Structures are given as C-alpha cells and as structure tokens.
C-alpha cells in the first residue's frame, strides 16, 4: 500500500485519530516528507506548539515518528528534527486486532463460566456470589435482582471473534461450544 493510500484509508484515519485526538489529527494526517521541526509544523498547520508536541510525542511512543537532536554550537539549544514512519501502521493495526481478539476470547470465557443477576432498576449486574452475598437484593436500591440471560452478548462476541479471526487469517478453536 502506497504512503498516500495509507493516509486515505478510513481505518488508518480512525486509528491515528484514536492515538492523537482531534487536536493532534492535523499533525498526524498530513505528515511532511523528510525531517521537520515541531515549530515548523505548528506554524505550517496554524496550531499551538504544545498540541503539535503532544501529537509528535504520542506518535513517537507508538513507533510512528522518530527524531534526531541537533545542538546549536553557539547557544547550546537543542533542535528536534522529526520524521514520520507510517510504514509500521499495518503491522500495528494487526497487533491491535490480535490484542482485541485475545481480550474478546477471555471475556467470552468469563461470560460462559459465570452466572449473572441484574437489578432492573439500577442496571447493575452481579455475579452469582455477589448476588447471594446481598441476599439477591440490589445494595443500591433494595430491588430484587433476577437471573440474567447473557446469550445475546455471547453470540455477539462469537460473531466478532469470528470476524477478527477471519481478518487475521487465524483458526478459531474457541467457538465450538
């Protein structure tokens, strides 16, 4: 995928937005070719320097930007020259999807292994042990808590796990119950 196509992809746009937020998005969405200083970016994009620095640091933390420092011989001031490294985005998105898949599989297992009770008034959900400890009454409002069916939730997780497994091209052995 070409660099320009990468930035046009809505999934990648959303990923960058999630990382840097709305104030940092102008920095992330239009990276210049080659090296650039934070001051140059702030001026070019009409942004506050602190917002640019925050976005650059977040990109750096996520291996999407790097910098090199130059020290001015006369003043001793440091200048940071930033380079964007968006070629790593596809593999990072894949890692995120793998983490999500693992988390969904753990949550599905938790949902299947536990019995839940719900207070209709407050919308608070309790595990069986908690419900029993409270005498099957909500500690917030005193209403009785009733057994909760979580089949729809588990089914939704199964569907998402299957989609992620297909996208990641991995065999899913979890959903065979």
C-alpha positions in Angstrom: 0.0 0.0 0.0 1.5 3.4 -1.0 2.0 6.0 1.6 -0.7 8.3 0.2 -3.2 5.4 0.0 -2.4 4.5 3.6 -3.4 8.0 4.8 -6.6 7.9 2.8 -7.8 4.6 4.4 -10.6 5.4 6.9 -9.4 2.6 9.3 -6.0 4.2 9.4 -7.5 7.7 9.8 -9.6 6.4 12.8 -6.5 4.7 14.3 -4.5 7.9 14.1 -7.4 9.9 15.5 -7.7 7.5 18.4 -4.0 7.9 19.1 -3.6 11.7 18.9 -7.1 13.0 19.3 -8.8 15.9 17.4 -6.1 18.5 18.2 -3.3 16.2 17.1 -5.0 15.0 14.0 -3.8 17.8 11.6 -0.3 16.7 12.6 -0.9 13.0 12.1 -3.0 13.3 8.9 -0.5 15.4 6.8 3.0 14.3 7.6 5.6 16.1 5.6 8.3 14.4 3.6 11.6 14.3 5.3 12.5 15.9 8.6 10.6 18.8 10.2 10.8 20.7 13.5 7.8 21.0 15.8 7.9 24.7 15.4 7.7 24.4 11.6 4.8 22.1 11.9 3.0 24.4 14.3 3.5 27.4 12.0 2.6 25.5 8.8 -0.6 24.0 10.4 -1.6 27.0 12.4 -1.6 25.0 15.7 -0.4 25.6 19.2 3.1 24.4 19.7 2.1 22.3 22.7 -0.6 20.5 20.7 2.0 19.7 18.0 4.5 18.4 20.5 1.9 16.3 22.2 0.9 14.7 18.9 4.5 14.1 18.0 5.3 12.5 21.3 2.3 10.2 21.0 3.3 9.2 17.5 6.9 8.6 18.8 5.6 6.4 21.7 3.7 4.3 19.1 6.8 4.0 16.8 5.1 6.1 14.1 7.6 9.0 14.4 11.3 9.3 15.3 13.5 12.3 15.9 17.1 13.3 15.9 18.6 16.0 18.0 20.9 18.8 16.9 22.6 21.1 19.3 23.3 24.6 18.2 27.1 25.2 18.8 26.6 28.8 19.8 23.5 28.8 22.0 23.5 25.1 23.2 19.8 24.9 22.3 18.5 21.5 21.1 16.5 21.2 17.9 14.5 18.1 17.3 14.0 17.0 13.7 11.0 14.7 13.3 10.4 12.0 10.7 7.2 10.2 10.3 7.3 6.4 10.0 3.8 5.3 8.9 5.0 2.2 7.1 4.6 0.5 10.5 0.8 1.2 10.7 -0.4 -2.0 9.1 1.5 -4.3 11.4 0.5 -2.2 14.4 -3.2 -2.5 13.4 -2.8 -6.2 13.1 -1.3 -6.3 16.6 -4.2 -4.3 17.9 -6.6 -6.7 16.3 -4.8 -9.6 17.9 -5.0 -8.0 21.3 -8.7 -7.4 20.8 -9.3 -11.0 19.7 -7.5 -12.3 22.8 -9.5 -9.9 25.1 -12.8 -10.9 23.5 -11.9 -14.6 23.9 -11.1 -14.0 27.6 -14.3 -12.1 28.1 -16.4 -14.7 26.3 -14.9 -17.4 28.6 -15.8 -15.2 31.6 -19.4 -14.8 30.4 -19.8 -18.5 29.9 -18.2 -19.5 33.2 -20.3 -17.2 35.4 -24.0 -16.8 36.3 -25.2 -13.2 36.4 -28.0 -11.4 38.1 -29.4 -8.0 37.2 -31.1 -5.2 39.0 -33.7 -3.9 36.5 -34.0 -0.6 38.5 -30.3 0.4 38.5 -29.0 -1.7 35.6 -26.2 -3.1 37.9 -25.0 -6.6 37.1 -23.8 -9.0 39.8 -22.0 -12.3 39.6 -23.8 -15.1 41.5 -21.6 -14.9 44.6 -22.2 -11.1 44.8 -26.0 -11.5 44.4 -26.1 -14.2 47.0 -24.0 -12.1 49.4 -26.6 -9.3 49.1 -29.5 -11.7 49.6 -30.4 -11.3 45.9 -31.3 -7.6 46.6 -29.6 -4.6 45.0 -27.4 -2.8 47.5 -28.2 0.5 45.8 -32.0 0.5 45.7 -33.1 -2.7 47.5 -34.9 -4.2 44.5 -34.6 -7.9 43.9 -32.0 -9.0 41.4 -33.0 -11.6 38.8 -31.1 -14.1 36.8 -29.7 -12.5 33.7 -29.5 -14.3 30.3 -26.3 -13.3 28.5 -26.8 -15.4 25.4 -27.1 -12.4 23.1 -23.9 -10.9 24.5 -22.0 -14.2 24.0 -23.5 -14.5 20.5 -22.3 -11.0 19.6 -18.9 -11.8 20.9 -18.8 -15.1 18.9 -19.7 -13.1 15.8 -16.9 -10.5 16.4 -14.4 -13.2 17.3 -15.2 -15.0 14.1 -14.8 -11.8 12.0 -11.5 -10.9 13.7 -10.2 -14.5 13.2 -11.1 -14.3 9.5 -9.5 -10.9 9.1 -6.3 -12.1 10.9 -6.5 -15.4 9.0 -6.2 -17.4 12.2 -8.1 -20.6 13.1 -10.5 -20.0 15.9 -11.0 -23.0 18.1 -12.8 -21.1 20.9 -16.3 -21.1 19.3 -17.2 -24.7 19.1 -19.5 -24.9 22.1 
